[in-house]
Amino acid sequence: MALIKKQGQALWLLDTSKFLNEAELHRLTRIAGKEKDKALSTGRKTPVKDWFLVCVATETGLRVQEIADLCCGDFQMNNGHSAVLVRKGKGGKKRLVHIRAAFCATVQEFINWKRSQHESVEPDAPVFCVNGRRMSKRALQKSYKRILAKAGISQARGVGIHSLRHTYASFLLKASKFNLRLVQRQLGHESTKTTEAYTHVFDQDMEKALGRLFA
């Protein structure tokens, strides 16, 4: 992501090489799912956690530290009002990130698997852990790189799992018909000015619209 200055203010411009396109996102989630299924049949744990990490990142747009901080009780799944509680986001702020009903089934699958592995699923137990200890931000980055390699997807050096936050934001922006306030709340941005950085991702859509202008 590049930083530019405009009238004394810093504005972020999203580099499109730092998020996944639709085909890449589909491939990543498909391969992660296949690796998870194979792991379940062989008793391996790591691919299951890699899979769920991809699911959480693509379904919530959480920052990697926010994912690392998740506890099992932070998934609040109720009919029509399901959300993930971010206890300490950027600036120490708390927020609710609403989630799809389809993702709730994925969460339940992972919680059931954790229970079957004799991992704690108490409300204050970490979602991602190894030998009972919470996985670090660095460990989650390695997990993402591992499944990215399995999917045969290459990204620019230093991009990392944060690209899935960018991906989520760009897809949600389009799905919401460019409702900046909605996307702002989900991402935990202080201002819609930050969220606006994602709008130029759709320059190609703009070109198509202009092509139809006065047609």
N, C-alpha and C positions, 0 to 999 in steps of 0.2 A: 504494500500500500504506500502510495507516495504522499508526501506532505507538501502543500503549497501555501503561500501566503496571499491573502486578499484583503486589502484595506485594514491591515494590522491584525487580522484574525487568521488563525490556522484552520485550514479546511482539509479534510481527508478526501483523497480521490482513490477509489477502489480500482486496483489493477486486476483486470479480468483473468489474469493468469493465477490469481490467488483464490479462486473458488472453482467448484466443480460444475461442469455443464450437466444437462439432463442425462446424457448417455453415460457420463462418468459416474454420476451419482447412482444411477440404476445398476451399473456394473459393481460399484463398491458394495452396495447393500446386498446384491445378489451373491457375490463371492463371500462376503462376511457370513451370510446365512448358510451357504453351503459348507464353509469351514466349521461353523457351529454344529451343524447336523452331523458331520463326520466326527467331530470331537465328542459329541454325546454318545456315539456308538463305541468309542474307544476309551472313554473315561478321562479324556484330557480336559483341563479347565481353561487354559489360556485362550483358545479360540472362542470359547463361549463368552468370555469377558471382552475380548476384542470386538465380537459381534455386538454386544450390548452397548459398548462404548460408541460405536458408529450409530447405533439406533438413538441413543440419548442425544448425541451431538446434532444429528440431522433432524430430530423431531422437536428439539427445544431451542437450539441456537445458543446454548449456555457457553460461557467462557470455560476454558479448560480447568482453571482453579475452582470455578463454581461446580464443575462436574466432580472434581476430586473431593470437594467438601460435602457432596450429597450423602444423606443418610436415608435408610430405607423408609423412615417415616415421612420423608419429604415428598413422596409421591402420594398425592391426595386424590384418590380416584373415586368420584361419585358420578352418578348418572347425569350427564349433561354439564357438569361443572368440574371436570378433572383438571388438575394443575400440578405443577412441580413448584415447591417452595424453595426459593433461593434465600437462604438465611443471611448470607453476607456477600452481596454483590460488590461491584466496583464502588468505592467510596463508603463501604460498610453498609450499604442500603439493602433492605429486604424487599423482595417482590415475588409475585406469583406469575408463573409462566403457564399459560393454558395449553393443554395438549389434546390431541385427537383421541377419539374413542379407540381407534385401531391401535394406537400406541399403548393404551392401557393394557390391552391383552398381551403385548410384548413385555411390558413391565411385570405383569403377573407371572408370565412364563419364566422370567429371569429370577424373580423372588422364589418361585417354587423350586427352581434349580438350586439356588443358594441353600435353601432349606435341605434339599436332598444331599448336599455336600457337607452338611452339618456346619454351615456358616450361619452366624447370627443374622436374623432378620428383624431384630428388635428395632423399634423406631429410631433409636440413636446409633444403630450399627451402621458402619460405612457401607455404601453400595459397592464400591470397588475396593477390594482388599486382597492381600496375599498373606497367608499364614496368620490371619486375624488382624493384620496391620493395614491401615488405610494406604492405598496406593498414592504415590506422590504425583504432582503435576508432570514431572519428568518421566515417570513410569507410564503415564497415560499417553504422553507424546510418543514414546517408543511403541506402545500398543498400536497407535494409529499408523505409524510408519510401517509396522509389520503387516497389517491388513492391506495397506495401500500397495505394498510390494506384491502381496498375494494377488491383488486385483490387476496388477500390471499397469498401474497409473503412476505417472511421474509428475512431480510438481517442482517448482522453483526452490532452490536451496533456502532453507529458513522459513518456509511457509508454515508447515506443521498443521496440527489439528484445528487451529483457528480458522482455517479455510472452510471448515464445515459450518462455522458460525456465519461466515460471509455467504455461504451457499444457502443456508436456511433463510437468512435475511432477504436475499434476492428473490427466492422462490415465494416467500410469504408476501413480499411487497407486490409481486405480480398477482398472486392469488387474491389479495385483498383489494385489488384494483387501485393500487398505489395509495393506500390509506397509511400515511406516514405516522399518525398518532398511534395507530394499532401496533405497527411494527416497532415503534419507539418503546412502547410499554413492554412488549415481549422481550426485547433485547436489553432493556434497562438503560437506555440512553437518557442522559439528562435533558437533551434537547433534540428536536426534530432536525436541527441543523446537521447533527452527526448522522442521522438516519438518511438524510438526503444524499449522502455519499453513494448510496446504492442505486439511485435513480439512473445514473448515466450508464449502468450496466445494460440498460435497455435501449441504447442508442440505435441498435438494429431495428427494434420495433418502431422507433421514431422514424427511421428512414422508410419503412414500409408504409407507415401512416401518411407520410408526406407524399409518397408515390401515389397514394390513392386520393390525395387532395385535389379537388376539382375534376376528378375523373368522371 
